[in-house]
Amino acid sequence: MDHLFVFLVDRLAAAIVTLPTWEIIRASGLVAFVLLTVAVSAGLLSALPVFAGPLKSALALAHRTAGWLALAFGLGHALFLIVDPFVAFPWFSLFLPSLASGRDVAYGLGILALYGLAAILLTSDLAARLGAARFRRLHRLAYPVYVLSLLHGLLAGTDAHAPWVSALYGASAGIVGLLFLLALSRRHGAEVRGRPPERATERKANHAGAPR
């Protein structure tokens, strides 16, 4: 039995080595970031009063689906970093990120973003139990998670200086930043008028998981 286990592990390792792991690492990281951008943007859009009915439901669905896909691609990105034969990324760094160098810090930012995203998604299913106020506070982690992911891509990504990747990061930051400012202005306007932001949206958050 031990010989069979060793044989299977050796075969798996040999198969992994033959894969284009570096290309998979780069592609999965970029895809995860794009999906995170979609998740955050859809969540911010669904909170705007201009979107209602089926369109609001579609945005909420995109918000949830893109979030879970971003987590899946992010996990794949991290796991392939561990098995890549040319990258010195020890498995325990997933649990204890090193701060020994600037590159280690850049990797650590990505790991923290991954943990934050997992926490947001897992607690979204418990929104009814958490209550609207606590749920909103936890869901606001989406913003630092996005910023950590952006910094991780800019500092650790080998393609970060490629023109199309720089354009991708710039467009993402611009879209999310604009939507975030719109959400802030709406909230500020509601407070100036002496009433809290619409309670219907809070009740919808228990089902849609839209960040506030």
Solvent accessible surface area in square Angstrom, and as a share of the most:
residue,aa,sasa,rsa
1,M,188,0.84
2,D,112,0.58
3,H,163,0.73
4,L,93,0.46
5,F,135,0.56
6,V,83,0.48
7,F,115,0.48
8,L,101,0.50
9,V,70,0.40
10,D,82,0.42
11,R,147,0.54
12,L,110,0.55
13,A,50,0.39
14,A,48,0.38
15,A,53,0.41
16,I,35,0.18
17,V,91,0.52
18,T,113,0.65
19,L,79,0.39
20,P,75,0.47
21,T,7,0.04
22,W,81,0.28
23,E,94,0.42
24,I,52,0.26
25,I,5,0.03
26,R,85,0.31
27,A,53,0.41
28,S,11,0.07
29,G,18,0.17
30,L,27,0.13
31,V,58,0.33
32,A,15,0.11
33,F,11,0.05
34,V,59,0.34
35,L,31,0.15
36,L,10,0.05
37,T,16,0.09
38,V,65,0.37
39,A,5,0.04
40,V,3,0.02
41,S,13,0.09
42,A,6,0.04
43,G,0,0.00
44,L,3,0.01
45,L,46,0.23
46,S,2,0.01
47,A,5,0.04
48,L,24,0.12
49,P,88,0.55
50,V,117,0.67
51,F,47,0.20
52,A,68,0.53
53,G,45,0.43
54,P,120,0.76
55,L,94,0.47
56,K,33,0.14
57,S,55,0.35
58,A,54,0.42
59,L,26,0.13
60,A,4,0.03
61,L,102,0.51
62,A,37,0.29
63,H,18,0.08
64,R,94,0.34
65,T,64,0.37
66,A,6,0.05
67,G,2,0.02
68,W,105,0.37
69,L,80,0.40
70,A,3,0.02
71,L,18,0.09
72,A,59,0.45
73,F,80,0.34
74,G,9,0.09
75,L,83,0.41
76,G,22,0.21
77,H,33,0.15
78,A,8,0.07
79,L,99,0.49
80,F,52,0.22
81,L,9,0.04
82,I,46,0.23
83,V,59,0.34
84,D,6,0.03
85,P,68,0.42
86,F,183,0.76
87,V,29,0.16
88,A,103,0.80
89,F,14,0.06
90,P,55,0.34
91,W,160,0.56
92,F,103,0.43
93,S,9,0.06
94,L,26,0.13
95,F,133,0.55
96,L,136,0.68
97,P,46,0.29
98,S,44,0.29
99,L,138,0.69
100,A,90,0.70
101,S,55,0.35
102,G,62,0.60
103,R,107,0.39
104,D,39,0.20
105,V,58,0.33
106,A,1,0.01
107,Y,29,0.11
108,G,5,0.04
109,L,30,0.15
110,G,17,0.16
111,I,11,0.06
112,L,93,0.46
113,A,6,0.04
114,L,24,0.12
115,Y,104,0.39
116,G,13,0.13
117,L,15,0.08
118,A,26,0.20
119,A,43,0.33
120,I,9,0.04
121,L,15,0.07
122,L,109,0.54
123,T,31,0.18
124,S,24,0.16
125,D,111,0.58
126,L,82,0.41
127,A,1,0.01
128,A,85,0.66
129,R,211,0.77
130,L,39,0.20
131,G,31,0.29
132,A,30,0.24
133,A,49,0.38
134,R,134,0.49
135,F,2,0.01
136,R,37,0.13
137,R,143,0.52
138,L,59,0.29
139,H,5,0.02
140,R,80,0.29
141,L,70,0.35
142,A,7,0.06
143,Y,33,0.13
144,P,62,0.39
145,V,5,0.03
146,Y,9,0.03
147,V,76,0.44
148,L,42,0.21
149,S,18,0.12
150,L,25,0.13
151,L,71,0.35
152,H,30,0.14
153,G,10,0.10
154,L,75,0.37
155,L,106,0.53
156,A,9,0.07
157,G,32,0.31
158,T,76,0.44
159,D,30,0.16
160,A,6,0.05
161,H,169,0.76
162,A,28,0.22
163,P,116,0.73
164,W,159,0.56
165,V,1,0.00
166,S,52,0.34
167,A,64,0.49
168,L,49,0.24
169,Y,14,0.05
170,G,45,0.43
171,A,56,0.43
172,S,6,0.04
173,A,38,0.29
174,G,43,0.42
175,I,88,0.45
176,V,10,0.06
177,G,31,0.30
178,L,108,0.54
179,L,18,0.09
180,F,68,0.28
181,L,112,0.56
182,L,78,0.39
183,A,22,0.17
184,L,85,0.42
185,S,67,0.43
186,R,54,0.20
187,R,83,0.30
188,H,116,0.52
189,G,19,0.18
190,A,3,0.02
191,E,99,0.44
192,V,106,0.61
193,R,151,0.55
194,G,68,0.65
195,R,116,0.42
196,P,64,0.40
197,P,25,0.15
198,E,59,0.26
199,R,125,0.46
200,A,52,0.40
201,T,6,0.03
202,E,21,0.10
203,R,153,0.56
204,K,74,0.32
205,A,2,0.01
206,N,50,0.26
207,H,147,0.66
208,A,4,0.03
209,G,5,0.05
210,A,5,0.04
211,P,0,0.00
212,R,38,0.14
